[in-house]
Amino acid sequence: MPRYTVTVATGSQWFAGTDDYIYLTLVGTERCSEKTLLDKPLYNDFERGAVDSYDVSVSENLGEIVLVKIEKRKYWVQDDWYCKYITVKTPCGDYVEFPCFRWVVDDKEIVLRDGRARLPQDEKTRLAKQHRLRELEARQKLYRWREWHPGFPMSIDANAHKDLPRDIQFDSEKGVDFVLNYSKAIENLYVNRFMHMFQSSWSDFADFERIFVRISNTISGWSTSFPQLC
């Protein structure tokens, strides 16, 4: 009986893991596998940052694996899950990787194609071509522009941040980072020095730079260590 080994990687960002049920279906050029619940006895599956492997047995060879379907079903309450990628090891030892890098939300199914870059016209199978067309149509419905007022630039079709698709929302870590940086900026802001700099003349650029609060982060560290060009 042919057996496929499926490796699933969960994201490492906050709240990436899930306790919901995750089902997987392998779609091959010959046939599809049964919908399989990915679950290990006495094991906490899909924890944040985890890489879990599961065996999927089939009665007949599926042919070349072209798509992977993932379906999430609620366990207790809705628990979003961030999937990084899925790797499939075929019975003959080949590996096929299916990038995901998106949130799986609600009780929905997502379909992944393999990570090899191809133009739509270069897809070899009818299944892959149909999937790409459906994927494009779904994204056209999901990401839309809205006219706020005649003559003004278009805006995204959402009334609030929470109305945006989960994949383009500002993630929790960045939101907390904003709040912490803001608090640190207020704490480090010397109002007297700021006022003094405006009450006296600036003799060079160093005086001008001192009115800004410096907060250390990856980008600022990179820019300060970059060699000067002049």
Backbone as CSV, one residue per row, in Angstrom:
resi,resn,N_x,N_y,N_z,CA_x,CA_y,CA_z,C_x,C_y,C_z
1,MET,0.852,-1.199,0.000,0.000,0.000,0.000,0.886,1.246,0.000
2,PRO,0.770,2.116,-1.022,1.609,3.319,-1.084,1.390,4.215,0.135
3,ARG,2.479,4.840,0.582,2.392,5.712,1.746,3.136,7.009,1.458
4,TYR,2.489,8.117,1.765,3.070,9.446,1.613,3.325,10.014,3.010
5,THR,4.464,10.690,3.151,4.775,11.353,4.415,4.591,12.851,4.230
6,VAL,3.727,13.409,5.039,3.389,14.832,4.937,3.994,15.567,6.128
7,THR,4.773,16.605,5.853,5.375,17.428,6.901,4.728,18.803,6.874
8,VAL,4.246,19.241,8.022,3.508,20.504,8.126,4.249,21.438,9.076
9,ALA,4.539,22.662,8.609,5.248,23.651,9.431,4.286,24.761,9.838
10,THR,4.231,25.013,11.141,3.401,26.087,11.687,4.269,27.311,11.929
11,GLY,3.719,28.499,11.702,4.464,29.736,11.877,4.912,29.954,13.313
12,SER,5.894,30.846,13.484,6.448,31.113,14.814,5.935,32.423,15.406
13,GLN,5.084,33.155,14.684,4.555,34.397,15.233,3.511,34.113,16.318
14,TRP,3.146,35.151,17.038,2.192,34.991,18.124,0.880,34.398,17.614
15,PHE,0.317,33.483,18.387,-0.996,32.881,18.120,-1.042,32.104,16.806
16,ALA,0.108,31.647,16.316,0.137,30.926,15.037,-0.404,29.509,15.165
17,GLY,-0.265,28.903,16.332,-0.725,27.533,16.518,-2.235,27.434,16.640
18,THR,-2.739,26.219,16.592,-4.184,26.007,16.686,-4.482,24.676,17.370
19,ASP,-5.666,24.623,17.971,-6.180,23.370,18.524,-7.308,22.809,17.665
20,ASP,-7.606,23.483,16.564,-8.674,23.009,15.678,-8.251,21.738,14.947
21,TYR,-9.233,21.080,14.349,-8.955,19.889,13.544,-8.435,20.323,12.172
22,ILE,-7.351,19.698,11.718,-6.781,19.979,10.403,-6.875,18.712,9.553
23,TYR,-7.520,18.850,8.399,-7.662,17.737,7.456,-6.847,18.038,6.201
24,LEU,-6.337,16.995,5.577,-5.508,17.157,4.378,-5.933,16.158,3.305
25,THR,-5.930,16.634,2.061,-6.206,15.786,0.901,-5.109,16.002,-0.129
26,LEU,-4.514,14.927,-0.602,-3.508,14.995,-1.664,-4.206,14.820,-3.006
27,VAL,-3.903,15.718,-3.930,-4.509,15.672,-5.261,-3.418,15.340,-6.270
28,GLY,-3.533,14.185,-6.898,-2.548,13.754,-7.885,-3.109,13.748,-9.290
29,THR,-2.249,13.492,-10.240,-2.685,13.450,-11.637,-3.551,12.233,-11.931
30,GLU,-3.447,11.188,-11.105,-4.234,9.973,-11.319,-5.507,9.956,-10.472
31,ARG,-5.397,10.363,-9.222,-6.545,10.312,-8.309,-6.217,11.121,-7.054
32,CYS,-7.202,11.225,-6.169,-7.027,11.953,-4.910,-7.015,10.981,-3.737
33,SER,-6.365,11.395,-2.664,-6.419,10.605,-1.439,-7.727,10.898,-0.707
34,GLU,-8.044,10.077,0.273,-9.167,10.379,1.154,-8.801,11.576,2.038
35,LYS,-9.812,12.313,2.459,-9.552,13.401,3.400,-9.068,12.807,4.719
36,THR,-7.876,13.223,5.145,-7.214,12.606,6.298,-7.076,13.604,7.439
37,LEU,-7.505,13.217,8.630,-7.294,14.046,9.810,-5.842,13.915,10.251
38,LEU,-5.156,15.052,10.354,-3.761,15.055,10.798,-3.749,15.129,12.321
39,ASP,-3.500,14.001,12.931,-3.575,13.941,14.387,-2.707,12.793,14.897
40,LYS,-1.958,13.086,15.958,-1.157,12.053,16.622,-1.719,11.832,18.022
41,PRO,-1.892,10.592,18.424,-2.406,10.324,19.770,-1.475,10.881,20.849
42,LEU,-2.090,11.495,21.856,-1.351,12.023,23.014,-0.271,13.023,22.601
43,TYR,-0.573,13.818,21.578,0.403,14.798,21.075,-0.344,16.086,20.750
44,ASN,0.268,17.208,21.102,-0.337,18.514,20.831,0.107,18.982,19.450
45,ASP,-0.725,18.750,18.452,-0.370,19.081,17.071,-0.444,20.587,16.818
46,PHE,0.335,21.018,15.838,0.271,22.371,15.289,0.502,23.454,16.341
47,GLU,1.502,23.225,17.174,1.927,24.242,18.117,2.722,25.317,17.378
48,ARG,2.772,26.497,17.968,3.530,27.602,17.382,4.985,27.196,17.140
49,GLY,5.463,27.366,15.900,6.838,27.047,15.534,7.129,25.581,15.313
50,ALA,6.118,24.720,15.412,6.345,23.275,15.306,6.414,22.816,13.855
51,VAL,7.125,21.716,13.635,7.167,21.023,12.340,6.748,19.584,12.610
52,ASP,5.583,19.212,12.134,4.997,17.904,12.435,4.909,17.051,11.172
53,SER,5.107,15.745,11.322,5.045,14.812,10.189,3.949,13.777,10.415
54,TYR,3.289,13.408,9.312,2.186,12.448,9.361,2.274,11.530,8.147
55,ASP,1.828,10.310,8.319,1.772,9.352,7.216,0.360,9.306,6.646
56,VAL,0.284,9.339,5.312,-0.999,9.231,4.612,-0.917,8.007,3.710
57,SER,-1.691,6.983,4.033,-1.689,5.747,3.242,-2.846,5.758,2.250
58,VAL,-2.578,5.260,1.042,-3.596,5.202,-0.012,-3.607,3.794,-0.600
59,SER,-4.699,3.450,-1.247,-4.810,2.108,-1.828,-4.056,1.995,-3.143
60,GLU,-3.965,3.119,-3.881,-3.262,3.127,-5.159,-2.418,4.383,-5.271
61,ASN,-1.405,4.313,-6.122,-0.548,5.476,-6.334,-1.367,6.626,-6.906
62,LEU,-1.108,7.836,-6.421,-1.882,9.006,-6.836,-1.336,9.669,-8.081
63,GLY,-0.197,9.234,-8.562,0.458,9.931,-9.662,1.258,11.108,-9.136
64,GLU,1.542,12.063,-9.982,2.274,13.259,-9.554,1.362,14.128,-8.689
65,ILE,1.849,14.507,-7.516,1.060,15.348,-6.611,1.121,16.791,-7.111
66,VAL,-0.038,17.336,-7.471,-0.072,18.685,-8.032,-0.701,19.698,-7.082
67,LEU,-1.585,19.247,-6.185,-2.257,20.152,-5.259,-2.373,19.490,-3.887
68,VAL,-2.447,20.325,-2.875,-2.728,19.863,-1.514,-3.882,20.702,-0.975
69,LYS,-4.896,20.031,-0.460,-6.038,20.726,0.138,-5.934,20.649,1.658
70,ILE,-6.114,21.795,2.311,-6.125,21.855,3.767,-7.499,22.357,4.207
71,GLU,-8.051,21.701,5.181,-9.366,22.082,5.691,-9.297,22.152,7.210
72,LYS,-9.790,23.250,7.777,-9.780,23.440,9.227,-11.204,23.394,9.746
73,ARG,-11.404,22.621,10.817,-12.718,22.516,11.440,-12.605,22.834,12.932
74,LYS,-13.562,23.578,13.407,-13.541,24.065,14.785,-13.542,22.919,15.789
75,TYR,-12.673,23.036,16.787,-12.639,22.064,17.886,-13.530,22.526,19.043
76,TRP,-13.278,23.742,19.515,-14.100,24.300,20.583,-14.566,25.702,20.210
77,VAL,-13.613,26.596,20.003,-13.889,27.927,19.465,-12.994,28.111,18.242
78,GLN,-13.342,29.069,17.387,-12.538,29.311,16.197,-11.121,29.710,16.606
79,ASP,-10.148,29.020,16.053,-8.750,29.212,16.428,-7.925,29.270,15.147
80,ASP,-7.636,30.487,14.685,-6.908,30.651,13.423,-5.543,29.974,13.494
81,TRP,-5.075,29.558,12.339,-3.807,28.817,12.254,-2.971,29.392,11.124
82,TYR,-1.671,29.621,11.408,-0.763,30.117,10.374,0.105,28.963,9.885
83,CYS,-0.111,28.568,8.648,0.656,27.473,8.034,1.768,28.057,7.170
84,LYS,3.005,27.623,7.412,4.134,28.096,6.612,4.253,27.318,5.304
85,TYR,4.320,26.017,5.419,4.452,25.192,4.212,4.093,23.755,4.533
86,ILE,3.891,22.987,3.478,3.653,21.550,3.599,4.584,20.851,2.617
87,THR,5.284,19.847,3.071,6.162,19.057,2.218,5.618,17.636,2.127
88,VAL,5.572,17.115,0.912,5.070,15.759,0.684,6.214,14.887,0.178
89,LYS,6.463,13.794,0.888,7.429,12.798,0.427,6.655,11.663,-0.229
90,THR,6.932,11.403,-1.502,6.207,10.386,-2.254,6.756,8.992,-1.945
91,PRO,6.030,7.933,-2.312,6.527,6.570,-2.067,7.872,6.277,-2.722
92,CYS,8.187,6.985,-3.814,9.470,6.742,-4.479,10.594,7.615,-3.927
93,GLY,10.306,8.414,-2.888,11.355,9.186,-2.221,11.509,10.614,-2.682
94,ASP,10.683,11.073,-3.619,10.755,12.463,-4.068,10.057,13.382,-3.063
95,TYR,10.534,14.626,-3.003,9.938,15.624,-2.116,9.313,16.734,-2.952
96,VAL,8.114,17.124,-2.589,7.432,18.239,-3.246,6.991,19.205,-2.159
97,GLU,7.379,20.466,-2.289,7.034,21.456,-1.267,5.902,22.345,-1.758
98,PHE,4.966,22.604,-0.853,3.805,23.437,-1.151,3.812,24.632,-0.197
99,PRO,4.328,25.784,-0.640,4.357,26.963,0.234,2.942,27.426,0.565
100,CYS,2.776,27.905,1.772,1.472,28.436,2.182,1.631,29.878,2.674
101,PHE,2.279,30.051,3.823,2.544,31.370,4.403,1.281,32.230,4.445
102,ARG,0.260,31.668,5.026,-0.991,32.408,5.182,-1.775,31.864,6.372
103,TRP,-2.741,32.654,6.781,-3.628,32.252,7.865,-4.759,31.401,7.316
104,VAL,-5.040,30.319,8.018,-6.210,29.496,7.717,-7.255,29.857,8.767
105,VAL,-8.328,30.499,8.329,-9.312,31.048,9.263,-10.667,30.372,9.079
106,ASP,-11.468,30.433,10.119,-12.825,29.878,10.101,-12.805,28.403,9.665
107,ASP,-13.946,27.903,9.275,-14.034,26.521,8.780,-13.927,26.542,7.261
108,LYS,-12.734,26.806,6.772,-12.544,26.976,5.335,-11.477,26.023,4.811
109,GLU,-11.522,25.839,3.512,-10.537,25.001,2.826,-9.652,25.885,1.966
110,ILE,-8.356,25.631,2.001,-7.453,26.309,1.077,-6.735,25.248,0.254
111,VAL,-6.385,25.622,-0.958,-5.726,24.703,-1.885,-4.361,25.279,-2.231
112,LEU,-3.320,24.461,-2.105,-1.950,24.894,-2.367,-1.405,24.192,-3.596
113,ARG,-0.666,24.935,-4.404,0.071,24.307,-5.503,1.551,24.304,-5.148
114,ASP,2.304,23.491,-5.833,3.723,23.359,-5.467,4.482,24.646,-5.741
115,GLY,5.653,24.763,-5.129,6.387,26.015,-5.148,7.200,26.299,-6.391
116,ARG,7.154,25.427,-7.381,7.910,25.679,-8.603,7.247,26.796,-9.402
117,ALA,8.054,27.788,-9.799,7.510,28.952,-10.497,7.192,28.607,-11.951
118,ARG,5.946,28.875,-12.323,5.516,28.653,-13.706,4.536,29.744,-14.104
119,LEU,4.584,30.139,-15.360,3.547,31.005,-15.900,2.272,30.186,-16.068
120,PRO,1.107,30.833,-16.010,-0.144,30.073,-16.137,-0.195,29.206,-17.385
121,GLN,0.315,29.730,-18.494,0.261,28.966,-19.747,1.226,27.781,-19.764
122,ASP,2.129,27.735,-18.776,3.103,26.640,-18.730,2.685,25.508,-17.792
123,GLU,1.535,25.649,-17.140,1.050,24.563,-16.288,0.781,23.326,-17.145
124,LYS,1.191,22.172,-16.636,1.116,20.950,-17.440,-0.207,20.209,-17.287
125,THR,-0.884,20.400,-16.159,-2.092,19.617,-15.914,-3.332,20.504,-15.906
126,ARG,-4.450,19.915,-16.255,-5.718,20.645,-16.259,-6.099,21.069,-14.841
127,LEU,-5.796,20.225,-13.854,-6.109,20.552,-12.468,-5.413,21.836,-12.021
128,ALA,-4.128,21.943,-12.347,-3.363,23.122,-11.942,-3.870,24.376,-12.645
129,LYS,-4.209,24.263,-13.916,-4.725,25.421,-14.658,-6.054,25.888,-14.083
130,GLN,-6.941,24.953,-13.771,-8.232,25.313,-13.199,-8.067,25.951,-11.823
131,HIS,-7.142,25.412,-11.043,-6.916,25.971,-9.710,-6.407,27.400,-9.794
132,ARG,-5.475,27.676,-10.689,-4.934,29.028,-10.807,-6.015,30.010,-11.216
133,LEU,-6.922,29.593,-12.086,-8.014,30.470,-12.502,-8.946,30.758,-11.324
134,ARG,-9.301,29.731,-10.566,-10.173,29.932,-9.399,-9.483,30.785,-8.333
135,GLU,-8.181,30.580,-8.174,-7.414,31.359,-7.204,-7.418,32.835,-7.576
136,LEU,-7.240,33.137,-8.853,-7.251,34.520,-9.324,-8.619,35.157,-9.110
137,GLU,-9.674,34.438,-9.448,-11.027,34.969,-9.277,-11.336,35.233,-7.804
138,ALA,-10.884,34.340,-6.925,-11.120,34.525,-5.489,-10.388,35.757,-4.968
139,ARG,-9.175,35.981,-5.429,-8.413,37.138,-4.954,-8.990,38.439,-5.498
140,GLN,-9.545,38.408,-6.700,-10.178,39.606,-7.246,-11.395,40.010,-6.424
141,LYS,-12.083,39.027,-5.840,-13.229,39.327,-4.981,-12.786,39.776,-3.594
142,LEU,-11.660,39.252,-3.144,-11.190,39.529,-1.792,-10.519,40.889,-1.677
143,TYR,-9.696,41.239,-2.654,-8.951,42.499,-2.624,-9.581,43.454,-3.632
144,ARG,-10.330,44.437,-3.117,-11.064,45.349,-3.991,-10.791,46.795,-3.583
145,TRP,-10.955,47.684,-4.569,-10.883,49.113,-4.308,-12.296,49.660,-4.162
146,ARG,-12.419,50.775,-3.428,-13.706,51.426,-3.240,-13.530,52.921,-3.449
147,GLU,-14.506,53.540,-4.088,-14.455,54.987,-4.297,-14.986,55.681,-3.051
148,TRP,-14.107,56.344,-2.338,-14.507,57.035,-1.116,-15.373,58.243,-1.439
149,HIS,-14.928,59.021,-2.448,-15.682,60.204,-2.867,-15.243,60.530,-4.287
150,PRO,-16.156,60.955,-5.157,-15.761,61.264,-6.543,-14.604,62.251,-6.600
151,GLY,-13.601,61.915,-7.382,-12.439,62.777,-7.542,-11.312,62.502,-6.572
152,PHE,-11.559,61.698,-5.547,-10.524,61.359,-4.576,-9.881,60.023,-4.944
153,PRO,-8.650,59.799,-4.481,-8.016,58.494,-4.760,-8.850,57.348,-4.202
154,MET,-8.759,56.206,-4.852,-9.491,55.025,-4.400,-8.905,54.530,-3.074
155,SER,-9.746,53.917,-2.267,-9.297,53.326,-1.004,-9.682,51.857,-0.983
156,ILE,-9.028,51.087,-0.125,-9.335,49.666,-0.050,-10.744,49.479,0.506
157,ASP,-11.421,48.449,0.063,-12.824,48.236,0.412,-12.941,47.598,1.801
158,ALA,-12.737,48.445,2.823,-12.865,47.995,4.215,-13.113,49.221,5.079
159,ASN,-13.972,49.063,6.077,-14.290,50.179,6.962,-13.354,50.256,8.159
160,ALA,-12.768,49.145,8.533,-11.884,49.105,9.698,-10.802,48.064,9.474
161,HIS,-9.764,48.147,10.310,-8.648,47.210,10.197,-9.120,45.766,10.306
162,LYS,-10.063,45.502,11.193,-10.549,44.133,11.399,-11.303,43.584,10.194
163,ASP,-11.738,44.468,9.286,-12.461,44.019,8.095,-11.523,43.546,6.987
164,LEU,-10.232,43.827,7.126,-9.267,43.401,6.119,-9.057,41.892,6.197
165,PRO,-8.684,41.255,5.087,-8.310,39.834,5.149,-7.190,39.629,6.162
166,ARG,-7.222,38.530,6.882,-6.263,38.302,7.969,-4.826,38.385,7.478
167,ASP,-4.575,37.964,6.251,-3.198,37.922,5.755,-2.591,39.298,5.539
168,ILE,-3.409,40.348,5.421,-2.844,41.681,5.205,-3.067,42.590,6.407
169,GLN,-3.598,42.043,7.492,-3.700,42.814,8.718,-2.328,42.934,9.374
170,PHE,-2.145,44.032,10.109,-0.921,44.206,10.874,-0.912,43.158,11.965
171,ASP,0.159,42.373,12.076,0.130,41.274,13.037,0.312,41.769,14.471
172,SER,0.013,40.903,15.414,-0.010,41.267,16.835,1.343,41.756,17.320
173,GLU,2.420,41.104,16.869,3.755,41.487,17.321,4.102,42.899,16.884
174,LYS,3.741,43.259,15.650,4.030,44.601,15.162,3.207,45.637,15.909
175,GLY,1.947,45.288,16.229,1.110,46.212,16.983,1.684,46.502,18.357
176,VAL,2.122,45.462,19.048,2.741,45.643,20.363,4.038,46.432,20.234
177,ASP,4.804,46.161,19.170,6.062,46.871,18.943,5.814,48.366,18.770
178,PHE,4.744,48.715,18.049,4.386,50.117,17.879,4.106,50.778,19.232
179,VAL,3.310,50.107,20.061,2.943,50.668,21.359,4.175,50.845,22.238
180,LEU,5.051,49.836,22.270,6.254,49.920,23.097,7.181,51.029,22.616
181,ASN,7.348,51.143,21.297,8.210,52.198,20.768,7.645,53.581,21.060
182,TYR,6.323,53.686,20.973,5.684,54.973,21.278,5.919,55.346,22.738
183,SER,5.738,54.371,23.633,5.943,54.623,25.063,7.389,55.010,25.348
184,LYS,8.308,54.320,24.675,9.723,54.614,24.890,10.073,55.996,24.361
185,ALA,9.467,56.378,23.248,9.729,57.699,22.684,9.255,58.795,23.626
186,ILE,8.060,58.600,24.204,7.550,59.592,25.148,8.451,59.679,26.375
187,GLU,8.901,58.518,26.851,9.768,58.477,28.026,11.093,59.176,27.763
188,ASN,11.615,59.016,26.549,12.935,59.563,26.232,12.892,60.985,25.690
189,LEU,11.699,61.520,25.582,11.573,62.844,24.973,11.882,63.924,26.011
190,TYR,12.995,64.582,25.869,13.372,65.650,26.783,12.833,66.966,26.233
191,VAL,11.733,67.404,26.808,11.077,68.596,26.286,11.967,69.824,26.438
192,ASN,12.657,69.924,27.565,13.504,71.099,27.779,14.601,71.189,26.733
193,ARG,15.220,70.044,26.412,16.272,70.050,25.402,15.685,70.417,24.043
194,PHE,14.505,69.882,23.757,13.839,70.177,22.486,13.592,71.676,22.362
195,MET,13.060,72.289,23.444,12.786,73.723,23.412,14.082,74.512,23.296
196,HIS,15.114,74.068,23.996,16.386,74.774,23.955,16.969,74.775,22.544
197,MET,16.838,73.671,21.842,17.384,73.585,20.494,16.694,74.564,19.558
198,PHE,15.423,74.849,19.814,14.723,75.799,18.958,14.970,77.245,19.384
199,GLN,15.414,77.437,20.630,15.658,78.788,21.104,17.067,79.255,20.786
200,SER,17.920,78.351,20.360,19.286,78.721,20.011,19.588,78.276,18.596
201,SER,20.667,78.763,18.058,21.028,78.443,16.681,21.645,77.056,16.597
202,TRP,21.504,76.457,15.423,22.145,75.170,15.144,23.464,75.446,14.448
203,SER,24.518,74.878,15.001,25.834,75.112,14.404,26.197,74.053,13.371
204,ASP,25.625,72.857,13.474,25.912,71.802,12.507,24.762,70.787,12.518
205,PHE,24.898,69.749,11.665,23.845,68.742,11.563,23.709,67.916,12.837
206,ALA,24.787,67.804,13.599,24.716,67.044,14.846,23.713,67.676,15.809
207,ASP,23.656,69.018,15.845,22.668,69.692,16.684,21.253,69.355,16.230
208,PHE,21.071,69.323,14.935,19.742,69.018,14.390,19.317,67.590,14.740
209,GLU,20.267,66.663,14.662,19.932,65.267,14.939,19.542,65.043,16.393
210,ARG,20.025,65.882,17.301,19.759,65.665,18.717,18.309,65.935,19.104
211,ILE,17.542,66.583,18.237,16.138,66.835,18.582,15.277,65.607,18.334
212,PHE,15.827,64.590,17.666,15.065,63.380,17.389,15.378,62.304,18.416
213,VAL,14.353,61.559,18.779,14.524,60.450,19.714,15.009,59.240,18.955
214,ARG,16.054,58.617,19.446,16.602,57.436,18.783,16.098,56.177,19.491
215,ILE,15.438,55.315,18.766,14.959,54.043,19.292,15.642,52.934,18.512
216,SER,16.321,52.043,19.224,17.071,50.981,18.558,16.134,49.942,17.972
217,ASN,16.392,49.568,16.730,15.686,48.459,16.096,16.576,47.915,14.999
218,THR,16.118,46.887,14.320,16.949,46.217,13.314,17.347,47.166,12.197
219,ILE,16.375,47.944,11.693,16.648,48.832,10.564,17.598,49.949,10.964
220,SER,17.360,50.562,12.136,18.243,51.647,12.556,19.658,51.139,12.790
221,GLY,19.777,49.927,13.333,21.103,49.356,13.540,21.824,49.103,12.243
222,TRP,21.067,48.645,11.233,21.674,48.397,9.928,22.131,49.691,9.288
223,SER,21.299,50.750,9.400,21.633,52.001,8.725,22.829,52.685,9.368
224,THR,22.951,52.574,10.694,24.086,53.222,11.348,25.393,52.491,11.105
225,SER,25.327,51.190,10.829,26.547,50.421,10.583,26.943,50.422,9.112
226,PHE,26.068,50.958,8.244,26.364,50.973,6.812,27.473,51.979,6.542
227,PRO,28.474,51.627,5.733,29.590,52.548,5.492,29.136,53.831,4.807
228,GLN,29.675,54.939,5.272,29.337,56.225,4.687,29.933,56.348,3.289
229,LEU,29.155,56.950,2.391,29.606,57.086,1.009,30.363,58.382,0.774
230,CYS,30.277,59.286,1.702,30.972,60.557,1.496,31.619,61.019,2.797
